[in-house]
Amino acid sequence: MRDVFHGQILGAGSTSGVRIVVGRWLDSPLGGFADVMLAAPDGRRTLLAPSAEVATYVGATYSFDEVVHTPVAVDASETRWRIDAGPLQVSVELGGRTALGRLLRLVPPRVARSTALAYVTDPVARVVLRGVRTRGTAGQGRHETYGATDMRAVTGLSGTWNGVPLGDLAPVSPEPGFGFSSTPQRPSLITLATTITR
């Protein structure tokens, strides 16, 4: 089995203590979709999934205390993402490409997305990007690798979770604990391919 998800992951924290990881998948075995992994200030982890199929797949790959079935819409532009996901309403401002993003752009996409490179870069990623690994387990005897091709800074955030204001942008800290890796501590938008194999 080899499932490849092509898309983007946006990770951001807030001064209220809510941390979000938004997946915007343009091409995947489940089709195009978006989902949200959210960690509350008390550590409770919630998956916001647009379908039972997505909830089952993602829920088997990462760890959650609650799964909420709700439409997840991402209105994405070069400068802003607007996410409408039931109890979560958030607008995120995007900045320029980071130094790591510029470096990633120099690597041919086919090489950058390869599982072999993910195994080589994992020790470096652990040191350079706190909270990130490029390979690990994905539950049920599966393995997962991340192959990033770009990285941009997240520069602003506003919105609500269950009607309560999120506050301002903050680091993704403490680490949300969804699985072996979720997002850098620095709020970021990463373009990548995620490969899950058995």
TORLUM-475904 format. One record per residue: z, x, y of N, C-alpha, C in turn; residue in one letter. Coordinates in steps of 0.001 Angstrom, whole numbers, padded with zeros to 6 digits, always signed. Atoms other than C-alpha are relative to their C-alpha. Example, Ala and Ser with C-alpha at 12.3 -4.5 7.8 and 13.67 -1.06 7.14 Angstrom:
REM TORLUM-475904
+000000+000890-001190+007800+012300-004500+000000+000900+001200A;-000060-000820-001190+007140+013670-001060+000730-000770+001090S;
END
This chain:
REM TORLUM-475904
+000000+000843-001195+000000+000000+000000+000000+000876+001241M;+000050-000741-001262-000897+001284+003462-000307-000994+001110R;+000169+000917-001122-000377-000930+006518+000037+000798+001301D;+000076-000733-001268-001454+000435+009911+000013-000996+001155V;-000141+000840-001188-000396-001170+013206-000398+000837+001215F;+000441-000691-001213-002270-000076+016351+000455-000792+001221H;-000420+000724-001189-000727-000921+019706+000902+000822+000883G;-000902-000636-000947+002064-000121+022120+001429-000482-000226Q;-001412+000344+000032+005851-000056+022151+000594+000298+001372I;-000685-000170-001280+007764-000597+025368+001494-000094-000250L;-001445-000005+000162+011421+000343+025370+000689+000153+001341G;-000725-000069-001269+013846-000254+028235+001417-000503-000188A;-001360+000478-000057+017545-000648+028863+000249-000682+001334G;-000346+000689-001238+019300-002639+031571+001459+000264+000326S;-001383-000237-000419+022475-002307+033583+000966-001044-000568T;-000854+000995+000662+023776-005449+031826+000377+000440-001412S;-000259-000469+001354+023734-003505+028552-000990-000497-001025G;+001052+000474+000902+020790-005386+027012-001084+001069-000100V;+001082-000950+000240+018203-003084+025438-001111-000712-000754R;+001125+000686+000633+014727-004263+024480-001050+000997-000462I;+001158-000732+000508+011892-002876+022394-001072-001046-000272V;+001079+000976+000106+008652-004827+022784-001189+000653-000710V;+001191-000473+000689+005838-004307+020287-001180-000886+000370G;+001250+000714-000322+002356-005293+021435-001079+000582-000905R;+000878-000511+001051+000099-004942+018407-001373-000626+000132W;+001363+000481-000226-003620-005213+019076-000773-000152-001297L;+000683+000048+001299-004722-004606+015479+001022+000329-001075D;-000981-000213+001060-002571-004948+012366-000348-000875-001193S;+000215+000887+001154-002489-006488+008869+000401-001445+000285P;-000432+001345-000377-000838-009496+010558-000815-000544+001166L;+000796+000395-001161-003503-009734+013272+000629+000539+001275G;-000582-000383-001274-002766-009281+016954+001228-000852+000302G;-001218+000749-000310+000761-010249+017973+000924+000879+000834F;-001068-000722-000683+003792-009261+020037+001330-000480-000557A;-001345+000357+000429+007440-009198+019027+000999+000780+000847D;-001045-000660-000789+010733-008190+020638+001213+000247-000886V;-001274-000341+000602+013722-006378+019199+000985+000183+001156M;-000952-000013-001111+016769-006874+021427+001403+000291-000506L;-001398-000296+000302+020245-005359+021311+000850-000447+001175A;-000904+000498-001034+022987-007150+023252+001071+001043+000312A;-001060-000957-000352+025851-005326+025010+001034+000203-001108P;-000981-000127+001088+028116-006035+022012-000612+000581-001275D;+000662-000613+001138+025562-004459+019662-000755-000969-000890G;+000701+000976+000831+024223-007714+018184-001503+000157+000172R;+001432-000264-000007+020580-007192+017233-000784-001268-000345R;+000786+001224+000176+018056-010021+017571-001483+000341-000044T;+001452-000086+000062+014414-010190+016521-000586-001291+000539L;+000751+001140-000503+012186-012514+018545-001404+000107-000581L;+001248-000090+000761+009199-013226+016300-000846-001253+000203A;+000865+001145-000275+006173-015466+016937-000390-000815-001229P;+000373+000736+001213+005697-016527+013285+000930+000405-001136S;-000814-000309+001175+007457-016640+009943-000514+001265-000680A;+000592-001184+000625+005037-013984+008647+000465+001278+000698E;-000466-001164-000768+005940-011550+011443+001497+000204-000219V;-001444-000100+000194+009644-012331+011057+000331+000611-001356A;-000249-000518+001339+009519-011611+007319-000326+001479-000086T;+000439-001397+000086+007598-008342+007674+000912+000907+000822Y;-000816-000845-000883+009526-006924+010641+001462-000019-000445V;-001374+000119+000462+012828-008230+009285+000280+000830-001243G;-000150-000832+001191+012223-006322+006049-000095+001484+000328A;+000224-001386-000402+011441-003136+007989+001148+000542+000847T;-001087-000402-000897+014270-003057+010556+001218-000891-000247Y;-001259+000718+000230+017852-004357+010749+000345-000900+001178S;-000347+000978-001030+018835-007518+012655+001165-000865-000464F;-001068+000957+000280+021800-009836+012889-000498-001433+000115D;+000540+001340-000232+019652-012783+013960-001508+000092+000199E;+001444+000108-000216+015995-013801+013879-000279-001320+000704V;+000362+001187-000768+014661-016238+016480-001518-000163-000059V;+001432+000292+000040+011261-017849+015899-000399-000624+001336H;+000417+000479-001319+009610-018258+019295-001330+000633+000374T;+001209-000660-000501+006219-017657+020910+000379+001224+000839P;-000220-001228-000773+006070-014122+022347-001307+000342+000700V;+001207-000275-000784+003559-013608+025149+000233+001217+000876A;-000063-001182-000855+002889-010294+026888-001230-000014+000905V;+001058-000095-001002+000849-010315+030084+000016+001443+000497D;-000027-001437-000254-000052-006622+030348-001092+000411+000981A;+000960-000594-000929-001706-004833+033262+000336+001484+000122S;-000237-001432-000178-001871-001205+034379+001337+000291+000660E;-001211-000261-000776+001184-001582+036598+001213-000821-000430T;-001120+000891+000321+003316-004308+034998-000217-000702-001338R;-000009+000882+001159+004216-006105+031774+000916-001171+000320W;-000847+001184-000080+005509-009670+031870+000139-000567-001408R;-000269+000456+001360+007165-010824+028649+000692-001352+000055I;-000563+001347+000109+007840-014492+027893+000268-000228-001481D;-000365+000112+001414+009736-014792+024613+001201-000917-000165A;-001076+000971+000171+011824-017957+024557+001196+000319+000882G;-001198-000274-000804+015336-016936+025654-000095+001275+000840P;+000188-001232-000775+013986-013640+027078-001176-000150+000949L;+001038-000028-001038+012052-013555+030333+000175+001316+000752Q;-000181-001306-000620+011381-010077+031697-001306+000506+000596V;+001126-000664-000645+009073-008210+034051+000332+001481+000089S;-000224-001441+000046+008691-004456+033669-001090+000705+000803V;+000946-000763-000799+007071-002100+036172-000294+001324-000691E;+000444-001216+000671+005043+000838+034861-000345+001082+001007L;+000343-001148-000825+004721+004293+036362-001134+000786-000615G;+001086-000845+000477+002410+007183+035632+000258+000582-001377G;-000097-000675+001289+001780+009180+032500+001048+001115+000102R;-001023-001045+000025+004676+011464+031565-000629+001336-000408T;+000485-001315+000422+004352+015194+030853-000355-000019-001486A;+000304+000103+001425+004529+014402+027132-001255-000838-000212L;+001201+000816+000102+001906+011711+027616-001256+000810+000266G;+001159-000851-000293-000452+014248+029171-000294+000941-001164R;+000169-000866+001159+000146+016559+026218-000594-000769-001177L;+000521+000817+001097-000480+013773+023709-001473-000317+000181L;+001404+000325-000278-003782+012965+025410-000942+001137-000379R;+000831-001148+000370-005019+016465+024518-000286+000052-001501L;+000158-000001+001452-004668+015780+020787-001033-001057-000394V;+000978+001010+000445-007680+014067+019136+000724-001193-000635P;-000710+001184+000506-006615+010454+018357+000144-000045-001512P;-000076+000049+001466-007434+010751+014641+001102+000938-000510R;-001046-000955+000390-005162+013805+014377+001369-000524+000415V;-001282+000484-000522-002409+012295+016555+000562-001133-000842A;-000458+001164+000768-002254+009147+014384+000226+000303-001476R;-000077-000317+001425-002233+010994+011051+001449+000070-000478S;-001344-000065+000571+000778+010725+008763+000426+001448-000202T;-000326-001413+000196+000579+014482+008098+000617+000592+001267A;-000533-000520-001252+001142+015296+011776+001395-000568+000276L;-001314+000621-000217+004079+012847+011898+001093+000768-000730A;-000986-000776+000746+005855+014887+009224+000268+001340+000668Y;-000145-001295-000664+005221+018114+011150+000777-000135+001306V;-000600+000145-001324+006334+016761+014545+001399-000609-000011T;-001294+000683+000042+009463+014933+013359+001174+000873+000459D;-001134-000817-000474+011898+017874+013816-000023+000240+001506P;+000128-000209-001442+010544+018443+017341+000380-001265+000759V;-000282+001276-000665+010722+014741+018286+001499-000273+000061A;-001451+000244+000039+014396+014576+017266+000718+000732+001138R;-000633-000812-001040+015214+017305+019795-000478-000398+001388V;+000600+000249-001313+012818+016464+022636+000249-001424+000492V;-000154+001408-000369+013163+012647+022597+001196-000590-000743L;-001196+000528+000649+016694+011491+021868-000229-001428-000478R;+000148+001332+000562+016679+008472+019565-001318-000224-000714G;+001327+000178+000589+013151+009095+018254-000191+000913-001195V;+000516-000763+001126+011865+010211+014890-001417-000482-000264R;+001382+000397+000273+008241+010182+013785-000237-000336-001468T;+000116+000426+001401+008929+009527+010100+001357-000448-000493R;-001254+000473+000565+011529+007696+008066-000247-001099-001004G;+000115+001074+000972+012233+004855+005657-000215-001336+000712T;+000301+001312-000573+011020+001309+006266+000504-001127-000894A;-000576+001029+000868+013075-000548+003649-000879-000318-001189G;+000705+000445+001210+012089-001814+000194-000868+001100-000601Q;+000723-001113+000586+010971+001642-000945-001194+000475+000803G;+001144-000376-000842+008507+002041+001922+000369+001137+000950R;-000167-001069-000980+008008+004924+004359-000824-000332+001232H;+000666+000318-001258+006999+004721+008025-000203+001266+000819E;+000262-001111-000912+005362+007212+010387-000549-000550+001307T;+000507+000332-001330+004618+007044+014112-000947+001100+000452Y;+000947-000946-000562+001563+008710+015633-000343-000403+001421G;+000182+000378-001401+001688+008565+019444-001211+000689+000612A;+001156-000558-000691-001383+009088+021631+000150-000029+001519T;-000217+000038-001449+000024+008380+025115+001428-000462+000275D;-001341+000424-000408+003292+007830+026994+000043-000127+001510M;-000157+000242-001425+003971+006316+030397+001449-000354+000310R;-001368+000306-000422+007180+005908+032365+000131-001480+000332A;-000382+001326-000478+008855+002539+032894+000882+000222+001224V;-000687-000291-001265+010074+002421+036503+000830-001150+000564T;-000766+001126-000518+011558-001044+037017+000095-001120-001005G;-000217+001108+000931+012896-004096+035203+000774-001102+000704L;-000764+001158-000465+014057-007588+036081-000239-001144-000979S;+000185+001138+000893+014586-010789+034142+001324-000562-000464G;-001195+000653+000534+017026-012842+032099-000032-000037-001521T;-000178+000209+001435+018352-013103+028545+000977-001156-000154W;-000798+001229+000115+019655-016576+027660+000497-000476+001360N;-000306+000472-001336+019614-017357+031372+000877+000921+000825G;-000874-000942-000710+021815-014380+032329-000833+001169+000501V;+000792-001109-000535+020305-011724+034644+000228+001304-000779P;-000074-001267+000716+019513-008422+032944+000536+001131+000868L;-000358-001097-000882+020287-006336+036008-001181+000927+000196G;+001053-000971-000285+018341-003210+036868-000318+000853-001224D;+000429-000895+001069+016546-000651+034703+001064+001053-000278L;-000959-001019+000426+018747+001735+032721-000536+000673-001263A;+000406-000628+001261+018367+004190+029812+000249-000914-001198P;-000201+000746+001246+018086+002776+026294+001168+000675-000727V;-001207-000647+000507+021656+003760+025485+001170-000989+000040S;+000154-000787+001218+023450+003488+023186-001235-000416-000802P;+001169+000264+000840+020666+003646+020601+000175-001367-000664E;-000169+001387+000451+019984+000030+019498+000337-000185-001475P;-000347+000113+001409+020288+000683+015758-000863-000953-000795G;+000887+000886+000761+017260-001307+014592-000461+000643-001302F;+000495-000707+001172+016175+001365+012114+000015+001488+000257G;-000048-001455-000120+015417+005052+011742-000432+000478+001379F;+000486-000386-001327+013681+005137+015128-000477-001251+000707S;+000480+001192-000703+012928+002633+017842-000719+000364+001288S;+000611-000312-001288+012252+004046+021313+000766+001153+000633T;-000740-001065-000684+013113+007050+023485+001107-000567+000879P;-001077+000420-000893+016300+006895+025542-000547-000257+001404Q;+000637+000215-001303+014131+007219+028666-000925-001208-000104R;+000892+001161+000061+012453+003832+029361-001463+000424+000057P;+001356-000504+000179+008858+004309+028258-000914-001048-000613S;+001046+000762+000668+005605+002710+027186-000813+000990-000811L;+000670-000953+000889+004089+004474+024177-001152-000700-000709I;+001165+000452+000760+000614+003955+022742+000009+000755-001329T;-000173-000647+001290+000655+004642+019035-000633-000778-001144L;+000297+000663+001255-000280+003852+015469+001216+000164-000888A;-001104-000016+000946+002510+002951+013060-000569-000255-001388T;+000505+000131+001353+001728+003469+009377+001159-000185-000967T;-001032+000281+001002+003835+001956+006599-000648+000097-001377I;+000550-000226+001337+003214+003127+003040+001073-000202-001059T;-000920+000121+001134+004747+002510-000345-000365+001062-001030R;
END
